[in-house]
Amino acid sequence: MYPTALTQLARANPFSAPLFSLQKVEEPQQSLHGQRTRTLAAAATADEGNSCEFGSQKYLVLCGFGGILSCGTTHTAVVPLDLVKCRLQVSPDKYKSIGNGFKVTVREDGFRGLAKGWAPTFIGYSMQGLCKFGFYEVFKIFYSDLLGEENTYLWRTSLYLAASASAEFFADIALAPMEAVKVRIQTMPGFANTLRQAVPKMYAEEGLWAFYKGVVPLWMRQIPYTMMKFACFERTVELLYKYAVPKPRSECSKSEQLVVTFVAGYIAGVFCAIVSHPADSVVSVLNKEKGSTAVQVLKKLGPKGVWKGLVARIIMIGTLTALQWFIYDSVKVYFRLPRPPPPEMPESLKKKLGLTE
């Protein structure tokens, strides 16, 4: 009965397809205080060619650095599209469509006007990327140690969802101040043109609250977005290798693997944009209007208003997510960080399931 029940549990698990492997776990050892400890060992010994061990301090630091590059550079690159998207959300009567938004902006501010808000975008999303990718790796290892080897395998994508949500909670706290500044610059003509002009004005008007009043809507927007970003990406990568790529991942070159990473990232980005767009609309309007609350803005926008600018955001987030995963994976390749293959069922679990003698 036990193996049969466990088999049913494994088959019924809706989150049973990860990208990478959490393989062998060392036998529990007695710590100095008599407590049992476990060391995650997915590629934990530096294989030949790897520059460090999986989960080591160097590994986590370089993952955080990859997050800075992937998020900071990509968000800055699409500032013009982000600016038009924000204006579509907060002033739909003036900006009718993406094309019209670009025309009106260029007519009023010139081509330089399309770059408004680039500085807070670069700083804010670099900090967010550091926390998003760096803490994701930390929480992934932490939750895996809590679950144990077999449960980590059975509920691995659930683990990725929990780790990504935990990481994004802290990432949004780091992002919130610069996000508020960016929206003010982009959506309030005449308020400020640069970061140095906007910060003292906002502080004089509303104090520190001006920089953090949008953090709750940010959580509403970014946590579902990030959970989708990681889970959907990993599921899509697995499906691509299973049905689209004509050879196993182990036989693909690094360049071929990065192409798969980019395609999977774009597909994941489309779903990310959809699930997080209503909250994104609330954030844009909330940071523009002084004294408003998220509930008031949501009532004002209504069911249709929260979906304004969705097409622009799908294009922007799809491109962003694809480039972010591509850059992040490229950083791992460049620094020769461990990139474990798809997982294998632990031997102990195979015995319980009756798959081995």
Contacts in CASP RR format, 6 or more apart in sequence:
PFRMAT RR
TARGET T0000
AUTHOR 0000-0000-0000
METHOD contacts of the structure
MODEL  1
MYPTALTQLARANPFSAPLFSLQKVEEPQQSLHGQRTRTLAAAATADEGN
SCEFGSQKYLVLCGFGGILSCGTTHTAVVPLDLVKCRLQVSPDKYKSIGN
GFKVTVREDGFRGLAKGWAPTFIGYSMQGLCKFGFYEVFKIFYSDLLGEE
NTYLWRTSLYLAASASAEFFADIALAPMEAVKVRIQTMPGFANTLRQAVP
KMYAEEGLWAFYKGVVPLWMRQIPYTMMKFACFERTVELLYKYAVPKPRS
ECSKSEQLVVTFVAGYIAGVFCAIVSHPADSVVSVLNKEKGSTAVQVLKK
LGPKGVWKGLVARIIMIGTLTALQWFIYDSVKVYFRLPRPPPPEMPESLK
KKLGLTE
2 352 0 8 1.000
3 352 0 8 1.000
3 353 0 8 1.000
3 354 0 8 1.000
6 349 0 8 1.000
6 352 0 8 1.000
6 353 0 8 1.000
7 353 0 8 1.000
9 154 0 8 1.000
10 16 0 8 1.000
10 154 0 8 1.000
10 353 0 8 1.000
13 154 0 8 1.000
13 155 0 8 1.000
13 158 0 8 1.000
15 155 0 8 1.000
15 156 0 8 1.000
15 157 0 8 1.000
15 158 0 8 1.000
15 160 0 8 1.000
15 161 0 8 1.000
15 231 0 8 1.000
16 154 0 8 1.000
16 156 0 8 1.000
16 157 0 8 1.000
17 157 0 8 1.000
17 234 0 8 1.000
17 235 0 8 1.000
17 238 0 8 1.000
17 239 0 8 1.000
18 156 0 8 1.000
18 157 0 8 1.000
18 160 0 8 1.000
18 234 0 8 1.000
18 238 0 8 1.000
18 342 0 8 1.000
18 343 0 8 1.000
19 233 0 8 1.000
19 234 0 8 1.000
19 237 0 8 1.000
19 238 0 8 1.000
19 342 0 8 1.000
20 42 0 8 1.000
20 234 0 8 1.000
20 339 0 8 1.000
20 340 0 8 1.000
20 341 0 8 1.000
20 342 0 8 1.000
20 343 0 8 1.000
21 42 0 8 1.000
21 43 0 8 1.000
21 340 0 8 1.000
21 341 0 8 1.000
21 342 0 8 1.000
21 343 0 8 1.000
21 344 0 8 1.000
22 40 0 8 1.000
22 42 0 8 1.000
22 144 0 8 1.000
22 149 0 8 1.000
22 152 0 8 1.000
22 153 0 8 1.000
22 156 0 8 1.000
22 340 0 8 1.000
22 343 0 8 1.000
23 41 0 8 1.000
23 42 0 8 1.000
23 43 0 8 1.000
23 340 0 8 1.000
23 343 0 8 1.000
23 344 0 8 1.000
23 346 0 8 1.000
24 41 0 8 1.000
24 42 0 8 1.000
24 44 0 8 1.000
24 149 0 8 1.000
24 346 0 8 1.000
25 38 0 8 1.000
25 39 0 8 1.000
25 40 0 8 1.000
25 41 0 8 1.000
25 148 0 8 1.000
25 149 0 8 1.000
26 38 0 8 1.000
26 39 0 8 1.000
26 41 0 8 1.000
28 36 0 8 1.000
28 37 0 8 1.000
28 38 0 8 1.000
29 36 0 8 1.000
29 37 0 8 1.000
30 36 0 8 1.000
31 37 0 8 1.000
38 145 0 8 1.000
38 148 0 8 1.000
40 54 0 8 1.000
40 55 0 8 1.000
40 141 0 8 1.000
40 144 0 8 1.000
40 145 0 8 1.000
41 54 0 8 1.000
42 54 0 8 1.000
42 338 0 8 1.000
42 340 0 8 1.000
43 50 0 8 1.000
43 53 0 8 1.000
43 54 0 8 1.000
43 338 0 8 1.000
43 339 0 8 1.000
43 340 0 8 1.000
44 53 0 8 1.000
44 54 0 8 1.000
44 55 0 8 1.000
45 53 0 8 1.000
46 52 0 8 1.000
46 53 0 8 1.000
46 338 0 8 1.000
47 338 0 8 1.000
49 336 0 8 1.000
50 336 0 8 1.000
50 337 0 8 1.000
50 338 0 8 1.000
51 58 0 8 1.000
51 335 0 8 1.000
51 336 0 8 1.000
51 337 0 8 1.000
52 58 0 8 1.000
52 59 0 8 1.000
52 62 0 8 1.000
52 337 0 8 1.000
52 338 0 8 1.000
53 59 0 8 1.000
53 338 0 8 1.000
54 338 0 8 1.000
54 340 0 8 1.000
55 137 0 8 1.000
55 141 0 8 1.000
59 137 0 8 1.000
59 337 0 8 1.000
59 338 0 8 1.000
60 134 0 8 1.000
60 137 0 8 1.000
60 138 0 8 1.000
62 331 0 8 1.000
62 332 0 8 1.000
62 335 0 8 1.000
62 337 0 8 1.000
63 133 0 8 1.000
63 134 0 8 1.000
63 136 0 8 1.000
63 137 0 8 1.000
63 332 0 8 1.000
63 337 0 8 1.000
64 129 0 8 1.000
64 130 0 8 1.000
64 133 0 8 1.000
64 134 0 8 1.000
64 137 0 8 1.000
65 130 0 8 1.000
65 331 0 8 1.000
66 129 0 8 1.000
66 133 0 8 1.000
66 327 0 8 1.000
66 328 0 8 1.000
66 331 0 8 1.000
67 129 0 8 1.000
67 130 0 8 1.000
67 132 0 8 1.000
67 133 0 8 1.000
67 134 0 8 1.000
67 324 0 8 1.000
67 327 0 8 1.000
67 328 0 8 1.000
67 331 0 8 1.000
68 126 0 8 1.000
68 127 0 8 1.000
68 129 0 8 1.000
68 130 0 8 1.000
69 327 0 8 1.000
69 328 0 8 1.000
69 331 0 8 1.000
70 129 0 8 1.000
70 133 0 8 1.000
70 323 0 8 1.000
70 324 0 8 1.000
70 325 0 8 1.000
70 327 0 8 1.000
70 328 0 8 1.000
70 331 0 8 1.000
71 125 0 8 1.000
71 126 0 8 1.000
71 128 0 8 1.000
71 129 0 8 1.000
71 132 0 8 1.000
71 133 0 8 1.000
71 324 0 8 1.000
72 121 0 8 1.000
72 122 0 8 1.000
72 124 0 8 1.000
72 125 0 8 1.000
72 126 0 8 1.000
72 129 0 8 1.000
73 122 0 8 1.000
73 327 0 8 1.000
74 125 0 8 1.000
74 319 0 8 1.000
74 320 0 8 1.000
74 323 0 8 1.000
74 324 0 8 1.000
74 327 0 8 1.000
75 82 0 8 1.000
75 121 0 8 1.000
75 122 0 8 1.000
75 125 0 8 1.000
75 320 0 8 1.000
76 118 0 8 1.000
76 121 0 8 1.000
76 122 0 8 1.000
76 125 0 8 1.000
77 323 0 8 1.000
78 316 0 8 1.000
78 319 0 8 1.000
78 320 0 8 1.000
79 114 0 8 1.000
79 115 0 8 1.000
79 116 0 8 1.000
79 117 0 8 1.000
79 118 0 8 1.000
79 121 0 8 1.000
80 102 0 8 1.000
80 114 0 8 1.000
80 115 0 8 1.000
81 98 0 8 1.000
81 312 0 8 1.000
81 315 0 8 1.000
81 316 0 8 1.000
82 121 0 8 1.000
82 186 0 8 1.000
82 316 0 8 1.000
83 105 0 8 1.000
83 113 0 8 1.000
83 114 0 8 1.000
83 116 0 8 1.000
83 117 0 8 1.000
83 186 0 8 1.000
84 95 0 8 1.000
84 98 0 8 1.000
84 99 0 8 1.000
84 101 0 8 1.000
84 102 0 8 1.000
84 105 0 8 1.000
84 312 0 8 1.000
85 98 0 8 1.000
85 309 0 8 1.000
85 312 0 8 1.000
85 313 0 8 1.000
85 316 0 8 1.000
86 183 0 8 1.000
86 186 0 8 1.000
86 187 0 8 1.000
86 284 0 8 1.000
87 94 0 8 1.000
87 95 0 8 1.000
87 101 0 8 1.000
87 105 0 8 1.000
87 186 0 8 1.000
87 187 0 8 1.000
88 95 0 8 1.000
88 97 0 8 1.000
88 98 0 8 1.000
88 101 0 8 1.000
88 308 0 8 1.000
88 309 0 8 1.000
88 312 0 8 1.000
89 280 0 8 1.000
89 281 0 8 1.000
89 284 0 8 1.000
89 285 0 8 1.000
89 308 0 8 1.000
89 309 0 8 1.000
90 187 0 8 1.000
90 284 0 8 1.000
90 285 0 8 1.000
90 288 0 8 1.000
91 187 0 8 1.000
92 305 0 8 1.000
92 308 0 8 1.000
94 104 0 8 1.000
95 101 0 8 1.000
95 104 0 8 1.000
98 309 0 8 1.000
98 311 0 8 1.000
98 312 0 8 1.000
102 114 0 8 1.000
105 113 0 8 1.000
105 114 0 8 1.000
106 113 0 8 1.000
106 114 0 8 1.000
108 189 0 8 1.000
109 116 0 8 1.000
116 185 0 8 1.000
116 186 0 8 1.000
116 193 0 8 1.000
117 181 0 8 1.000
117 182 0 8 1.000
117 185 0 8 1.000
117 186 0 8 1.000
117 195 0 8 1.000
119 194 0 8 1.000
119 195 0 8 1.000
120 178 0 8 1.000
120 179 0 8 1.000
120 181 0 8 1.000
120 182 0 8 1.000
120 185 0 8 1.000
120 195 0 8 1.000
120 198 0 8 1.000
121 178 0 8 1.000
121 182 0 8 1.000
123 178 0 8 1.000
123 195 0 8 1.000
124 174 0 8 1.000
124 175 0 8 1.000
124 177 0 8 1.000
124 178 0 8 1.000
124 179 0 8 1.000
125 175 0 8 1.000
125 178 0 8 1.000
127 171 0 8 1.000
127 174 0 8 1.000
127 175 0 8 1.000
127 178 0 8 1.000
128 171 0 8 1.000
128 172 0 8 1.000
128 174 0 8 1.000
128 175 0 8 1.000
129 171 0 8 1.000
130 171 0 8 1.000
130 174 0 8 1.000
131 167 0 8 1.000
131 168 0 8 1.000
131 170 0 8 1.000
131 171 0 8 1.000
131 174 0 8 1.000
132 164 0 8 1.000
132 167 0 8 1.000
132 168 0 8 1.000
132 171 0 8 1.000
132 226 0 8 1.000
133 167 0 8 1.000
133 328 0 8 1.000
134 167 0 8 1.000
135 166 0 8 1.000
135 167 0 8 1.000
135 170 0 8 1.000
135 171 0 8 1.000
136 163 0 8 1.000
136 164 0 8 1.000
136 167 0 8 1.000
136 230 0 8 1.000
138 167 0 8 1.000
139 162 0 8 1.000
139 163 0 8 1.000
139 164 0 8 1.000
139 166 0 8 1.000
139 167 0 8 1.000
140 159 0 8 1.000
140 160 0 8 1.000
140 163 0 8 1.000
142 163 0 8 1.000
143 159 0 8 1.000
143 162 0 8 1.000
143 163 0 8 1.000
144 152 0 8 1.000
144 159 0 8 1.000
147 155 0 8 1.000
147 159 0 8 1.000
149 346 0 8 1.000
149 348 0 8 1.000
149 349 0 8 1.000
150 346 0 8 1.000
150 348 0 8 1.000
150 349 0 8 1.000
150 352 0 8 1.000
152 159 0 8 1.000
153 343 0 8 1.000
153 345 0 8 1.000
153 346 0 8 1.000
153 349 0 8 1.000
154 349 0 8 1.000
156 343 0 8 1.000
157 231 0 8 1.000
157 234 0 8 1.000
157 235 0 8 1.000
160 230 0 8 1.000
160 231 0 8 1.000
160 234 0 8 1.000
161 227 0 8 1.000
161 230 0 8 1.000
161 231 0 8 1.000
163 230 0 8 1.000
164 226 0 8 1.000
164 227 0 8 1.000
164 229 0 8 1.000
164 230 0 8 1.000
164 231 0 8 1.000
165 223 0 8 1.000
165 226 0 8 1.000
165 227 0 8 1.000
167 226 0 8 1.000
168 219 0 8 1.000
168 222 0 8 1.000
168 223 0 8 1.000
168 225 0 8 1.000
168 226 0 8 1.000
168 227 0 8 1.000
169 219 0 8 1.000
169 223 0 8 1.000
171 222 0 8 1.000
171 226 0 8 1.000
172 215 0 8 1.000
172 218 0 8 1.000
172 219 0 8 1.000
172 222 0 8 1.000
172 223 0 8 1.000
173 215 0 8 1.000
175 218 0 8 1.000
175 222 0 8 1.000
176 211 0 8 1.000
176 212 0 8 1.000
176 214 0 8 1.000
176 215 0 8 1.000
176 218 0 8 1.000
177 211 0 8 1.000
177 212 0 8 1.000
179 214 0 8 1.000
179 218 0 8 1.000
179 283 0 8 1.000
179 287 0 8 1.000
180 202 0 8 1.000
180 210 0 8 1.000
180 211 0 8 1.000
180 212 0 8 1.000
180 213 0 8 1.000
180 214 0 8 1.000
180 287 0 8 1.000
181 195 0 8 1.000
181 198 0 8 1.000
181 199 0 8 1.000
181 202 0 8 1.000
181 211 0 8 1.000
183 283 0 8 1.000
183 284 0 8 1.000
183 287 0 8 1.000
183 288 0 8 1.000
184 191 0 8 1.000
184 192 0 8 1.000
184 198 0 8 1.000
184 202 0 8 1.000
184 287 0 8 1.000
184 288 0 8 1.000
185 191 0 8 1.000
185 192 0 8 1.000
185 193 0 8 1.000
185 194 0 8 1.000
185 195 0 8 1.000
185 198 0 8 1.000
187 284 0 8 1.000
187 287 0 8 1.000
187 288 0 8 1.000
188 288 0 8 1.000
191 198 0 8 1.000
191 201 0 8 1.000
192 198 0 8 1.000
192 201 0 8 1.000
202 210 0 8 1.000
202 211 0 8 1.000
203 210 0 8 1.000
203 211 0 8 1.000
205 290 0 8 1.000
206 213 0 8 1.000
206 290 0 8 1.000
206 291 0 8 1.000
213 286 0 8 1.000
213 287 0 8 1.000
213 291 0 8 1.000
214 283 0 8 1.000
214 286 0 8 1.000
214 287 0 8 1.000
214 294 0 8 1.000
216 294 0 8 1.000
217 279 0 8 1.000
217 282 0 8 1.000
217 283 0 8 1.000
217 286 0 8 1.000
217 294 0 8 1.000
218 279 0 8 1.000
218 283 0 8 1.000
220 279 0 8 1.000
220 282 0 8 1.000
220 294 0 8 1.000
221 276 0 8 1.000
221 279 0 8 1.000
221 280 0 8 1.000
221 282 0 8 1.000
221 283 0 8 1.000
222 276 0 8 1.000
222 279 0 8 1.000
224 275 0 8 1.000
224 276 0 8 1.000
224 279 0 8 1.000
225 272 0 8 1.000
225 273 0 8 1.000
225 275 0 8 1.000
225 276 0 8 1.000
225 317 0 8 1.000
228 268 0 8 1.000
228 269 0 8 1.000
228 271 0 8 1.000
228 272 0 8 1.000
228 275 0 8 1.000
228 276 0 8 1.000
229 268 0 8 1.000
229 269 0 8 1.000
229 272 0 8 1.000
229 321 0 8 1.000
232 267 0 8 1.000
232 268 0 8 1.000
232 269 0 8 1.000
232 271 0 8 1.000
232 272 0 8 1.000
233 264 0 8 1.000
233 265 0 8 1.000
233 268 0 8 1.000
233 321 0 8 1.000
233 325 0 8 1.000
236 263 0 8 1.000
236 264 0 8 1.000
236 265 0 8 1.000
236 267 0 8 1.000
236 268 0 8 1.000
237 260 0 8 1.000
237 261 0 8 1.000
237 264 0 8 1.000
238 342 0 8 1.000
240 260 0 8 1.000
240 263 0 8 1.000
240 264 0 8 1.000
241 248 0 8 1.000
241 249 0 8 1.000
241 260 0 8 1.000
241 342 0 8 1.000
245 252 0 8 1.000
245 256 0 8 1.000
245 260 0 8 1.000
249 257 0 8 1.000
249 341 0 8 1.000
249 342 0 8 1.000
250 341 0 8 1.000
252 260 0 8 1.000
254 333 0 8 1.000
257 329 0 8 1.000
258 326 0 8 1.000
258 329 0 8 1.000
258 330 0 8 1.000
258 333 0 8 1.000
261 325 0 8 1.000
261 326 0 8 1.000
261 329 0 8 1.000
262 322 0 8 1.000
262 323 0 8 1.000
262 325 0 8 1.000
262 326 0 8 1.000
263 322 0 8 1.000
264 325 0 8 1.000
265 318 0 8 1.000
265 321 0 8 1.000
265 322 0 8 1.000
265 324 0 8 1.000
265 325 0 8 1.000
265 326 0 8 1.000
266 318 0 8 1.000
266 319 0 8 1.000
266 321 0 8 1.000
266 322 0 8 1.000
268 318 0 8 1.000
268 321 0 8 1.000
268 325 0 8 1.000
269 314 0 8 1.000
269 317 0 8 1.000
269 318 0 8 1.000
269 320 0 8 1.000
269 321 0 8 1.000
269 322 0 8 1.000
270 314 0 8 1.000
270 317 0 8 1.000
270 318 0 8 1.000
272 317 0 8 1.000
272 318 0 8 1.000
272 321 0 8 1.000
273 310 0 8 1.000
273 313 0 8 1.000
273 314 0 8 1.000
273 316 0 8 1.000
273 317 0 8 1.000
273 318 0 8 1.000
274 310 0 8 1.000
274 314 0 8 1.000
276 317 0 8 1.000
277 306 0 8 1.000
277 307 0 8 1.000
277 309 0 8 1.000
277 310 0 8 1.000
277 313 0 8 1.000
278 306 0 8 1.000
278 307 0 8 1.000
280 313 0 8 1.000
281 301 0 8 1.000
281 305 0 8 1.000
281 306 0 8 1.000
281 307 0 8 1.000
281 308 0 8 1.000
281 309 0 8 1.000
282 294 0 8 1.000
282 297 0 8 1.000
282 298 0 8 1.000
282 301 0 8 1.000
282 306 0 8 1.000
285 292 0 8 1.000
285 297 0 8 1.000
285 300 0 8 1.000
285 301 0 8 1.000
286 292 0 8 1.000
286 293 0 8 1.000
286 294 0 8 1.000
286 297 0 8 1.000
289 297 0 8 1.000
298 306 0 8 1.000
301 308 0 8 1.000
329 339 0 8 1.000
331 337 0 8 1.000
332 339 0 8 1.000
333 339 0 8 1.000
345 353 0 8 1.000
345 355 0 8 1.000
347 356 0 8 1.000
350 356 0 8 1.000
END
